[in-house]
Amino acid sequence: MTDSFHLEANDELINDYSLPRKFVPGTDLISKAVLTNDKVINILCKSVNNSPQDHYMAAPSEFLDKSACDVLYLPKMALSEYSPIIVEVQKVVNEKYMSRATRYSTLVYEKYNKYPVVLIIGVSAVTTPVTSKLTTAIDYPYCLEVPCLFWAKRCLIMSSITLSKIDRAEQLDSLAAIGIFYVHKKCR
């Protein structure tokens, strides 16, 4: 097996493999392993921030208050024009969780003086009280857009519901493929 990371859009292969419960996407171990892979970093950062190849790196994600986001990407060059990126893989996205995501974003802003882009992958569900306040992202029809005035540059949520809107006849967008990887084999 090579170190390269391949995204497969073949449903038969995805459905034939079952991960042990402790390695199911949404658990910290597998989420961080995948999200800190250089190829995945490039895909996510290019997709959500239109950044050049190899412009970002995974950074320590623990804050002074001992809380931690799943993954934090920072530009490799300190004076970059690009924003930090927070990626969260969350089993259930509800109002309580959204408050925590807002806090993470605020802590990143306070430390780096730039509003981050926040990408949330809802593995099992995004609750109705959350989805009822969101709109479909114009440039990401498989994501919901969170209003984020004064706490983030942008906040996107992907879930099994939003990803189900993808036309399977079209070529799969790289960001959507990563989302499908996480939501397809959710905890049962």
C-alpha positions as CSV (number, residue, x, y, z in Angstrom):
1,M,0.0,0.0,0.0
2,T,1.4,3.4,-0.9
3,D,1.1,6.7,1.1
4,S,-1.0,8.2,-1.5
5,F,-4.7,9.0,-0.8
6,H,-7.2,8.0,-3.4
7,L,-10.8,9.1,-3.4
8,E,-13.0,6.5,-4.9
9,A,-16.5,7.3,-6.2
10,N,-17.3,3.7,-6.7
11,D,-20.2,2.9,-4.3
12,E,-19.7,-0.9,-4.5
13,L,-16.2,-0.6,-3.0
14,I,-17.5,1.8,-0.3
15,N,-20.4,-0.5,0.6
16,D,-18.2,-3.6,0.8
17,Y,-15.9,-2.4,3.5
18,S,-16.9,-1.8,7.1
19,L,-14.6,0.0,9.5
20,P,-14.2,-1.1,13.1
21,R,-16.4,1.2,15.4
22,K,-13.3,3.1,16.9
23,F,-12.1,4.0,13.4
24,V,-15.4,5.2,12.0
25,P,-15.3,8.7,10.5
26,G,-16.3,11.2,13.1
27,T,-14.0,9.7,15.7
28,D,-10.9,11.8,16.4
29,L,-8.4,9.1,15.4
30,I,-9.4,8.5,11.8
31,S,-10.6,12.1,11.2
32,K,-7.3,13.6,12.1
33,A,-5.3,11.0,10.2
34,V,-7.2,11.7,7.0
35,L,-7.5,15.5,7.5
36,T,-3.7,15.9,8.1
37,N,-2.7,14.1,5.0
38,D,-1.0,16.6,2.6
39,K,-3.1,15.7,-0.4
40,V,-6.4,16.1,1.6
41,I,-5.1,19.5,3.0
42,N,-4.5,20.6,-0.6
43,I,-7.9,19.5,-1.7
44,L,-9.7,21.2,1.2
45,C,-7.8,24.4,1.1
46,K,-8.0,24.8,-2.7
47,S,-11.7,24.0,-2.5
48,V,-12.8,26.4,0.3
49,N,-10.1,29.1,-0.1
50,N,-8.9,28.8,-3.7
51,S,-5.3,28.7,-2.4
52,P,-2.3,27.5,-4.3
53,Q,-1.0,23.9,-4.0
54,D,1.1,23.3,-0.8
55,H,0.2,26.7,0.7
56,Y,-1.2,25.3,3.9
57,M,-0.1,23.0,6.7
58,A,-1.9,21.4,9.6
59,A,-1.2,23.3,12.8
60,P,-1.6,22.6,16.5
61,S,-5.4,22.8,17.2
62,E,-5.5,23.2,21.0
63,F,-6.3,26.6,22.4
64,L,-5.1,28.3,25.6
65,D,-8.4,27.4,27.3
66,K,-7.5,23.7,26.6
67,S,-10.3,23.3,24.1
68,A,-9.4,22.1,20.6
69,C,-10.9,22.0,17.2
70,D,-10.4,18.9,15.1
71,V,-8.0,20.3,12.6
72,L,-6.6,23.8,12.0
73,Y,-4.8,24.7,8.7
74,L,-2.6,27.7,8.6
75,P,-0.8,29.2,5.6
76,K,2.9,28.1,5.6
77,M,3.9,31.8,5.2
78,A,2.9,34.0,8.1
79,L,2.1,37.0,6.0
80,S,-0.1,35.2,3.6
81,E,-3.4,36.8,2.5
82,Y,-5.2,33.5,3.0
83,S,-7.3,32.9,6.1
84,P,-6.8,30.0,8.6
85,I,-9.2,27.1,8.0
86,I,-10.9,25.1,10.7
87,V,-12.3,21.7,9.8
88,E,-14.6,19.9,12.2
89,V,-16.1,16.4,11.9
90,Q,-19.1,16.3,14.2
91,K,-21.5,13.4,14.7
92,V,-24.5,15.7,15.4
93,V,-24.5,19.4,14.5
94,N,-26.9,21.1,16.9
95,E,-27.2,24.6,18.4
96,K,-24.9,23.7,21.3
97,Y,-22.2,22.5,18.9
98,M,-22.6,25.6,16.7
99,S,-21.8,27.7,19.8
100,R,-18.6,25.7,20.2
101,A,-17.7,26.1,16.6
102,T,-18.2,29.9,16.9
103,R,-15.9,29.9,20.0
104,Y,-13.2,28.0,18.1
105,S,-13.4,30.5,15.3
106,T,-13.2,33.4,17.7
107,L,-10.2,31.9,19.4
108,V,-8.5,31.5,16.0
109,Y,-9.3,35.1,15.1
110,E,-7.9,36.4,18.4
111,K,-4.7,34.4,17.9
112,Y,-4.1,35.1,14.2
113,N,-6.0,38.3,13.6
114,K,-7.9,36.8,10.6
115,Y,-11.3,35.4,10.4
116,P,-11.1,31.7,9.6
117,V,-13.0,29.7,7.1
118,V,-14.9,27.0,9.0
119,L,-15.9,23.7,7.3
120,I,-18.2,21.4,9.4
121,I,-18.9,17.8,8.3
122,G,-22.0,16.6,10.0
123,V,-21.5,12.8,10.1
124,S,-25.0,11.7,11.4
125,A,-27.3,14.7,11.5
126,V,-27.7,18.4,11.4
127,T,-30.7,19.3,13.5
128,T,-33.7,21.2,12.3
129,P,-33.2,24.2,14.6
130,V,-29.8,24.6,12.8
131,T,-30.8,23.9,9.2
132,S,-33.9,26.1,9.5
133,K,-31.6,29.1,9.8
134,L,-29.2,28.3,6.9
135,T,-29.3,28.6,3.2
136,T,-27.7,26.5,0.4
137,A,-24.2,27.8,-0.4
138,I,-24.3,29.3,-3.9
139,D,-20.9,27.9,-5.1
140,Y,-21.2,24.7,-3.1
141,P,-24.7,23.3,-3.7
142,Y,-24.0,20.3,-1.5
143,C,-23.3,22.6,1.5
144,L,-25.3,24.8,3.8
145,E,-24.0,28.4,4.5
146,V,-24.0,29.6,8.0
147,P,-24.4,33.4,8.6
148,C,-21.1,34.4,10.2
149,L,-20.8,38.1,10.6
150,F,-18.0,39.0,13.0
151,W,-16.9,35.4,13.9
152,A,-15.8,33.8,10.6
153,K,-14.9,34.6,7.0
154,R,-17.2,31.8,5.9
155,C,-18.8,28.7,7.5
156,L,-20.0,25.7,5.5
157,I,-21.8,22.6,6.6
158,M,-21.9,19.3,4.7
159,S,-24.1,16.4,5.7
160,S,-25.6,13.3,4.2
161,I,-28.7,15.3,3.4
162,T,-26.8,18.1,1.6
163,L,-24.5,15.6,-0.2
164,S,-27.5,13.7,-1.4
165,K,-28.3,16.6,-3.7
166,I,-25.3,15.7,-5.9
167,D,-26.1,14.4,-9.4
168,R,-24.4,11.0,-9.5
169,A,-24.1,11.3,-13.3
170,E,-21.7,14.3,-13.0
171,Q,-18.1,14.2,-12.0
172,L,-17.7,14.3,-8.2
173,D,-16.3,17.5,-6.8
174,S,-13.2,16.8,-4.6
175,L,-14.6,18.6,-1.6
176,A,-17.9,16.6,-1.9
177,A,-15.9,13.3,-2.2
178,I,-14.3,14.0,1.1
179,G,-17.7,14.8,2.7
180,I,-19.1,11.6,1.3
181,F,-16.2,9.6,2.7
182,Y,-17.1,10.9,6.2
183,V,-20.9,10.7,6.1
184,H,-21.2,7.4,4.2
185,K,-19.9,5.1,6.9
186,K,-21.4,6.9,9.9
187,C,-21.7,5.2,13.3
188,R,-24.7,2.9,13.6
